Amino acid sequence: MELLNIEELKKSKYFLDNIRWDITPKIFVDPSSSSDDSGEAADISHGYMFFVDLINDRPALVVIQLKYAFSKTVGYIYEIPEDLLRESMHCAESECVVGMYPVTDKLADWLKQAFGLS
């Protein structure tokens, strides 16, 4: 996995325009678990999602590129306040799946500011 840098990522308009704030680990693993009122499964065939995981025994933000047939890990980011990452790791058991922890609203707000999206 590649170590990523926020400053480099924010230079990519394509990346910034395609961040999927709506995709959580639970939805990624089971798209039909989406809370969409239409009853349709979430579309996880495009964009980039984030989740928190332990990488080299440190919490990090993992970036996944969503694709139609398969998704791939782009890399991970350490340059985020560790308390925000650790807070994400204290989630409801039903939301933390296969070692993937969802991004909290507080962390999402921090990321949006860091990426210049708010």
C-alpha positions as CSV (number, residue, x, y, z in Angstrom):
1,M,0.0,0.0,0.0
2,E,1.2,3.5,-0.8
3,L,1.6,6.3,1.7
4,L,-0.6,9.2,0.5
5,N,-0.3,12.9,1.2
6,I,-3.3,15.2,1.5
7,E,-1.5,18.1,-0.3
8,E,-0.9,15.9,-3.3
9,L,-4.5,14.4,-3.3
10,K,-6.1,17.8,-3.2
11,K,-4.4,18.8,-6.4
12,S,-6.5,16.2,-8.2
13,K,-9.9,17.6,-9.1
14,Y,-11.0,14.2,-10.2
15,F,-10.3,12.7,-6.8
16,L,-12.0,15.5,-4.9
17,D,-15.0,15.4,-7.2
18,N,-15.4,11.7,-6.7
19,I,-15.1,11.2,-2.9
20,R,-18.0,9.1,-1.8
21,W,-18.9,10.4,1.6
22,D,-22.0,8.2,1.6
23,I,-20.2,4.8,1.4
24,T,-19.3,3.3,4.7
25,P,-17.6,0.0,5.3
26,K,-20.9,-1.6,6.1
27,I,-22.4,-0.4,2.7
28,F,-19.1,-1.3,0.9
29,V,-19.3,-4.9,2.2
30,D,-23.1,-5.2,1.7
31,P,-24.5,-2.5,-0.7
32,S,-28.1,-3.7,0.0
33,S,-27.6,-2.4,3.6
34,S,-27.9,1.2,2.3
35,S,-30.6,3.2,4.1
36,D,-31.9,4.5,0.7
37,D,-35.7,4.7,0.9
38,S,-36.0,3.4,-2.7
39,G,-34.9,0.0,-1.6
40,E,-32.2,-0.1,-4.2
41,A,-28.7,-1.2,-3.2
42,A,-26.0,1.5,-3.0
43,D,-24.0,2.0,-6.2
44,I,-20.4,1.2,-5.3
45,S,-19.1,1.1,-8.8
46,H,-17.3,4.4,-8.9
47,G,-15.5,7.0,-6.7
48,Y,-13.3,6.9,-3.7
49,M,-14.3,5.9,-0.2
50,F,-12.5,6.3,3.1
51,F,-12.3,4.1,6.2
52,V,-10.0,3.9,9.3
53,D,-7.8,0.9,9.9
54,L,-4.6,0.0,11.7
55,I,-1.6,0.1,9.4
56,N,1.7,-0.8,10.9
57,D,0.1,-0.7,14.3
58,R,-1.0,2.9,13.8
59,P,-4.4,4.2,12.9
60,A,-4.6,5.5,9.4
61,L,-7.1,6.7,6.8
62,V,-7.4,4.2,4.0
63,V,-8.4,5.3,0.5
64,I,-10.3,2.8,-1.7
65,Q,-11.0,3.3,-5.4
66,L,-14.5,1.9,-6.1
67,K,-14.9,0.1,-9.4
68,Y,-17.5,-2.0,-11.1
69,A,-16.0,-5.4,-11.0
70,F,-13.5,-4.9,-8.1
71,S,-12.2,-2.1,-5.9
72,K,-8.6,-1.5,-5.0
73,T,-6.8,0.1,-2.2
74,V,-5.1,3.3,-3.4
75,G,-3.1,3.9,-0.2
76,Y,-3.3,5.3,3.3
77,I,-2.9,8.6,5.1
78,Y,-1.3,9.2,8.5
79,E,-1.2,13.0,8.5
80,I,-4.5,13.3,10.4
81,P,-4.9,14.0,14.1
82,E,-4.6,10.6,15.7
83,D,-7.4,11.4,18.1
84,L,-9.8,11.7,15.2
85,L,-8.7,8.4,13.7
86,R,-9.0,6.6,17.1
87,E,-12.4,8.1,17.7
88,S,-13.6,6.5,14.4
89,M,-12.4,3.1,15.8
90,H,-14.9,3.4,18.6
91,C,-18.0,2.7,16.5
92,A,-21.1,0.5,16.8
93,E,-20.2,-3.1,16.3
94,S,-22.7,-3.3,13.4
95,E,-20.9,-0.4,11.6
96,C,-17.3,-1.8,12.0
97,V,-17.0,-4.6,9.5
98,V,-14.0,-6.8,8.6
99,G,-11.6,-4.5,10.4
100,M,-12.8,-1.4,8.6
101,Y,-13.9,1.5,10.8
102,P,-16.3,4.2,9.3
103,V,-15.3,7.8,9.2
104,T,-17.0,9.9,11.9
105,D,-18.8,13.1,11.1
106,K,-16.0,14.9,13.0
107,L,-13.3,13.3,10.9
108,A,-15.3,13.9,7.7
109,D,-15.5,17.6,8.5
110,W,-11.8,17.7,9.2
111,L,-11.1,16.0,5.9
112,K,-13.4,18.3,3.9
113,Q,-11.6,21.3,5.4
114,A,-8.1,19.7,4.7
115,F,-9.1,19.0,1.1
116,G,-10.5,22.6,0.7
117,L,-14.1,21.3,0.2
118,S,-15.8,23.3,3.0
